[in-house]
Amino acid sequence: MSHREQFDHHAGCDCPEDSSSDVEAMVRVWQESFEHAAHDLRVEVLKQKMRKAWGSRMDPIADAVIALMNCEWKAAHGKGDSKQREKLFKDLVDKIRAAYDKGPK
């Protein structure tokens, strides 16, 4: 039974309000939340450092992805241009190769 299921189970029972099982369930919920927050913090720290090291190389790639996705969306709605898509795809591949050939700054 997950922490949430345990908590929900105890929330609906006729246990005394200060039941130790309720307290234990809440401690586990807070511990789990702490672990999630610690993970999120590690991700944020890495994202900041990666942006500093790779950001200027990744921004043109992101722009190319957006342009290609816009073209894909238009194609899905009958407004696409296959030659434009090929051009945008080649541009994306070229930008990816250029960025990863250079590596972080």
HELIX and SHEET records of a PDB file:
HELIX    1   1 HIS A    3  ALA A   11  1                                   9    
HELIX    2   2 SER A   20  ALA A   76  1                                  57    
HELIX    3   3 SER A   82  LYS A  102  1                                  21    
END                                                                             
